[in-house]
Structures are given as structure tokens and as C-alpha cells.
Amino acid sequence: MYDIYDLVMLFPFILVLVYWWRSSEQKLIAVAAARRYCKERKLQMLDETLVFEKLSIGRDSYKRRQLCRHYEFDYCLDGQDRHSGEIILSGNRVLRIILQSGALEITEFDN
């Protein structure tokens, strides 16, 4: 039978497992959204990957605080240049996509 010590030691492991599972799910959502966004604008998403940048506390359109994940990706306009983009998620919702080429383009999503 398990005693309380075993349960206390198992709890952090379960938390890490849940965090990893949620993070991988959110990254898949972010990759799909970035790919779709680039395709709509006739851009090429390079490497088809995202890099986790940071966690932050942001505000949604209703001014409520929320935990946001920032991912960075690379894209190109004509196949010869490389630009950086950022996608910001809160939970499973895309809040914002930012493209940094000649002019800064920020697209807000009202989910």
C-alpha cells in the first residue's frame, strides 16, 4: 500500500507531466496557426518549426490577465531573405501574430 510520502513524491512528477502535455498541445496549435497565417499572405514558413521564447502575463480583449506563451518562427517573402515572426497564445487561443519584415505587422485575433 502507498503511504503519504509516496503520494507527495509522485505529485511533482504528475505536475511536470501535465505541463509537458499541455505545452506540446499548444505548440501544435501555434505551428498550425503560423503555417495557415503564412499561407494566407503567400509567405513561406521556414523550417516548419517554432521556438519557445517566453511566458508572460498579458491581457485579452476584455482586459483580463492571462498567462501567455510566446513562440518565434522564421519566414521569407521571396525565398532569399529571412525574417522573424512571433505568435502569442493564451491557452489554446491565438492572441496575436507579429511579422517583422520592413514594416512591423501585428494581427490581433478576437477569439
Backbone as CSV, one residue per row, in Angstrom:
resi,resn,N_x,N_y,N_z,CA_x,CA_y,CA_z,C_x,C_y,C_z
1,MET,0.845,-1.182,0.000,0.000,0.000,0.000,0.892,1.247,0.000
2,TYR,0.352,2.326,-0.535,1.101,3.582,-0.603,0.891,4.391,0.670
3,ASP,1.957,5.033,1.102,1.803,5.943,2.226,1.839,7.384,1.705
4,ILE,1.666,8.338,2.570,1.561,9.754,2.188,2.858,10.255,1.548
5,TYR,3.993,9.734,1.976,5.275,10.144,1.408,5.339,9.798,-0.081
6,ASP,4.887,8.610,-0.455,4.883,8.210,-1.859,3.987,9.122,-2.689
7,LEU,2.851,9.489,-2.155,1.937,10.370,-2.879,2.514,11.781,-3.035
8,VAL,3.183,12.273,-1.987,3.803,13.595,-2.047,4.930,13.596,-3.083
9,MET,5.679,12.534,-3.177,6.773,12.445,-4.153,6.240,12.280,-5.579
10,LEU,5.100,11.694,-5.734,4.505,11.481,-7.049,3.851,12.743,-7.602
11,PHE,3.391,13.628,-6.749,2.673,14.834,-7.160,3.499,15.742,-8.076
12,PRO,4.762,16.087,-7.756,5.544,16.932,-8.687,5.754,16.266,-10.050
13,PHE,5.932,14.963,-10.054,6.089,14.249,-11.318,4.830,14.374,-12.174
14,ILE,3.685,14.253,-11.574,2.418,14.388,-12.299,2.251,15.816,-12.825
15,LEU,2.628,16.811,-12.027,2.547,18.203,-12.479,3.445,18.458,-13.689
16,VAL,4.650,17.935,-13.671,5.566,18.098,-14.804,5.013,17.402,-16.040
17,LEU,4.447,16.246,-15.871,3.854,15.506,-16.978,2.681,16.264,-17.592
18,VAL,1.817,16.827,-16.776,0.679,17.609,-17.271,1.167,18.874,-17.975
19,TYR,2.167,19.539,-17.406,2.730,20.741,-18.038,3.305,20.387,-19.405
20,TRP,4.062,19.330,-19.526,4.652,18.914,-20.796,3.558,18.602,-21.817
21,TRP,2.525,17.890,-21.401,1.445,17.515,-22.304,0.720,18.758,-22.830
22,ARG,0.393,19.708,-21.951,-0.271,20.951,-22.365,0.620,21.779,-23.277
23,SER,1.903,21.834,-22.970,2.841,22.604,-23.787,2.946,22.037,-25.196
24,SER,3.011,20.732,-25.310,3.120,20.132,-26.640,1.833,20.340,-27.438
25,GLU,0.687,20.303,-26.780,-0.591,20.563,-27.441,-0.658,22.014,-27.936
26,GLN,-0.233,22.946,-27.115,-0.249,24.360,-27.502,0.731,24.641,-28.626
27,LYS,1.867,23.959,-28.622,2.836,24.174,-29.699,2.270,23.693,-31.034
28,LEU,1.556,22.580,-31.034,0.927,22.096,-32.271,-0.091,23.102,-32.796
29,ILE,-0.849,23.701,-31.905,-1.823,24.728,-32.302,-1.103,25.935,-32.887
30,ALA,-0.008,26.342,-32.264,0.754,27.503,-32.735,1.382,27.232,-34.104
31,VAL,1.920,26.037,-34.321,2.517,25.694,-35.616,1.455,25.752,-36.710
32,ALA,0.285,25.174,-36.450,-0.788,25.184,-37.446,-1.251,26.608,-37.749
33,ALA,-1.358,27.433,-36.725,-1.804,28.819,-36.927,-0.764,29.619,-37.707
34,ALA,0.512,29.455,-37.389,1.573,30.177,-38.100,1.646,29.723,-39.552
35,ARG,1.513,28.426,-39.785,1.532,27.900,-41.150,0.366,28.472,-41.965
36,ARG,-0.820,28.474,-41.380,-2.012,28.995,-42.061,-1.875,30.501,-42.319
37,TYR,-1.364,31.226,-41.358,-1.183,32.678,-41.483,-0.205,33.001,-42.616
38,CYS,0.911,32.279,-42.675,1.890,32.497,-43.738,1.309,32.139,-45.104
39,LYS,0.564,31.065,-45.161,-0.036,30.641,-46.431,-1.024,31.677,-46.947
40,GLU,-1.832,32.265,-46.054,-2.800,33.292,-46.449,-2.112,34.518,-47.023
41,ARG,-0.916,34.821,-46.560,-0.185,36.008,-47.020,0.861,35.690,-48.077
42,LYS,0.818,34.455,-48.587,1.753,33.994,-49.612,3.207,34.130,-49.164
43,LEU,3.451,33.758,-47.918,4.788,33.727,-47.346,5.198,32.275,-47.162
44,GLN,6.473,32.050,-47.059,6.963,30.694,-46.823,7.449,30.597,-45.386
45,MET,6.844,29.707,-44.623,7.301,29.479,-43.250,8.524,28.576,-43.315
46,LEU,9.642,29.060,-42.844,10.895,28.313,-42.937,11.009,27.289,-41.816
47,ASP,11.549,26.164,-42.136,11.830,25.070,-41.190,10.581,24.428,-40.596
48,GLU,9.405,25.021,-40.805,8.147,24.484,-40.263,8.236,24.223,-38.757
49,THR,8.976,25.056,-38.046,9.134,24.871,-36.602,8.941,26.188,-35.860
50,LEU,8.637,26.070,-34.591,8.542,27.207,-33.689,9.528,26.995,-32.549
51,VAL,10.002,28.094,-32.000,10.892,28.045,-30.846,10.199,28.768,-29.699
52,PHE,10.098,28.090,-28.558,9.507,28.719,-27.380,10.408,29.853,-26.942
53,GLU,9.808,31.024,-26.767,10.585,32.204,-26.387,10.426,32.525,-24.900
54,LYS,9.173,32.675,-24.442,8.977,33.041,-23.037,7.518,32.871,-22.623
55,LEU,7.302,32.931,-21.327,5.970,33.019,-20.733,5.800,34.441,-20.222
56,SER,4.609,34.986,-20.371,4.357,36.323,-19.846,2.908,36.422,-19.393
57,ILE,2.605,37.484,-18.708,1.222,37.758,-18.326,0.737,38.893,-19.213
58,GLY,-0.296,38.621,-19.974,-0.844,39.616,-20.888,-2.311,39.861,-20.588
59,ARG,-2.919,40.664,-21.427,-4.343,40.971,-21.275,-5.068,40.615,-22.558
60,ASP,-6.274,40.090,-22.409,-7.089,39.781,-23.580,-7.907,41.005,-23.975
61,SER,-8.820,40.844,-24.930,-9.606,41.981,-25.409,-10.557,42.518,-24.335
62,TYR,-10.820,41.730,-23.297,-11.682,42.174,-22.188,-10.864,42.702,-21.008
63,LYS,-9.577,42.888,-21.210,-8.642,43.425,-20.206,-8.431,42.492,-19.014
64,ARG,-8.684,41.188,-19.216,-8.425,40.209,-18.162,-6.991,39.713,-18.284
65,ARG,-6.340,39.504,-17.156,-4.979,38.988,-17.164,-4.991,37.496,-17.478
66,GLN,-3.954,37.087,-18.210,-3.851,35.682,-18.577,-2.396,35.322,-18.837
67,LEU,-2.083,34.059,-18.698,-0.738,33.564,-18.954,-0.594,33.344,-20.461
68,CYS,0.445,33.918,-21.051,0.655,33.842,-22.500,1.976,33.145,-22.805
69,ARG,1.974,32.361,-23.871,3.186,31.725,-24.381,3.592,32.420,-25.663
70,HIS,4.874,32.723,-25.780,5.409,33.384,-26.967,6.287,32.386,-27.717
71,TYR,5.994,32.210,-29.000,6.798,31.354,-29.865,7.344,32.204,-31.002
72,GLU,8.537,31.872,-31.452,9.162,32.586,-32.550,9.294,31.639,-33.740
73,PHE,9.109,32.179,-34.955,9.290,31.387,-36.171,9.926,32.259,-37.238
74,ASP,10.487,31.618,-38.252,11.115,32.336,-39.359,10.284,32.137,-40.615
75,TYR,10.270,33.154,-41.456,9.554,33.096,-42.727,10.325,33.914,-43.748
76,CYS,9.989,33.727,-45.010,10.623,34.532,-46.052,9.567,35.014,-47.041
77,LEU,9.874,36.141,-47.674,8.967,36.754,-48.641,9.194,36.208,-50.042
78,ASP,10.446,36.123,-50.453,10.752,35.756,-51.834,11.730,34.595,-51.958
79,GLY,11.980,33.894,-50.889,12.873,32.745,-50.936,14.340,33.084,-50.706
80,GLN,14.683,34.358,-50.586,16.081,34.722,-50.419,16.362,35.465,-49.119
81,ASP,15.344,35.951,-48.478,15.548,36.668,-47.220,14.968,35.854,-46.073
82,ARG,15.323,36.218,-44.881,14.819,35.509,-43.695,14.363,36.557,-42.697
83,HIS,13.096,36.449,-42.286,12.530,37.376,-41.320,11.998,36.588,-40.130
84,SER,11.795,37.309,-39.050,11.343,36.687,-37.811,9.884,37.056,-37.545
85,GLY,9.143,36.095,-37.042,7.770,36.322,-36.645,7.541,35.787,-35.249
86,GLU,6.476,36.232,-34.636,6.152,35.790,-33.279,4.665,35.484,-33.212
87,ILE,4.328,34.424,-32.509,2.934,34.068,-32.291,2.724,33.965,-30.786
88,ILE,1.625,34.545,-30.303,1.343,34.589,-28.875,0.047,33.842,-28.620
89,LEU,0.096,32.881,-27.709,-1.054,32.064,-27.361,-1.421,32.254,-25.902
90,SER,-2.700,32.132,-25.642,-3.201,32.047,-24.277,-4.079,30.808,-24.228
91,GLY,-3.625,29.811,-23.513,-4.329,28.539,-23.541,-4.231,27.970,-24.945
92,ASN,-5.360,27.647,-25.543,-5.389,27.126,-26.908,-5.836,28.171,-27.911
93,ARG,-5.823,29.440,-27.527,-6.256,30.533,-28.413,-5.061,31.346,-28.874
94,VAL,-5.060,31.659,-30.160,-4.033,32.547,-30.703,-4.483,33.974,-30.437
95,LEU,-3.662,34.737,-29.736,-3.993,36.126,-29.435,-3.452,37.082,-30.482
96,ARG,-2.212,36.836,-30.931,-1.546,37.815,-31.778,-0.471,37.127,-32.603
97,ILE,-0.304,37.585,-33.842,0.822,37.169,-34.679,1.522,38.436,-35.136
98,ILE,2.826,38.462,-34.973,3.622,39.641,-35.304,4.662,39.235,-36.339
99,LEU,4.687,39.960,-37.466,5.690,39.739,-38.503,6.629,40.929,-38.525
100,GLN,7.924,40.643,-38.581,8.929,41.710,-38.533,9.747,41.701,-39.820
101,SER,9.181,42.286,-40.849,9.963,42.489,-42.077,10.221,43.988,-42.176
102,GLY,10.157,44.583,-43.351,10.402,46.013,-43.489,9.531,46.845,-42.558
103,ALA,8.261,46.503,-42.483,7.324,47.181,-41.575,6.782,46.154,-40.594
104,LEU,6.545,46.576,-39.398,6.012,45.689,-38.366,4.531,45.451,-38.623
105,GLU,4.143,44.190,-38.746,2.741,43.842,-38.970,2.239,43.049,-37.773
106,ILE,1.217,43.576,-37.107,0.647,42.916,-35.934,-0.807,42.594,-36.232
107,THR,-1.174,41.330,-36.088,-2.552,40.909,-36.306,-3.116,40.418,-34.983
108,GLU,-4.163,41.055,-34.514,-4.845,40.669,-33.285,-5.987,39.731,-33.627
109,PHE,-6.174,38.703,-32.827,-7.281,37.773,-33.012,-8.231,37.936,-31.846
110,ASP,-9.497,38.062,-32.127,-10.510,38.253,-31.098,-11.307,36.956,-30.951
111,ASN,-10.748,36.007,-30.191,-11.398,34.700,-30.022,-12.296,34.706,-28.833
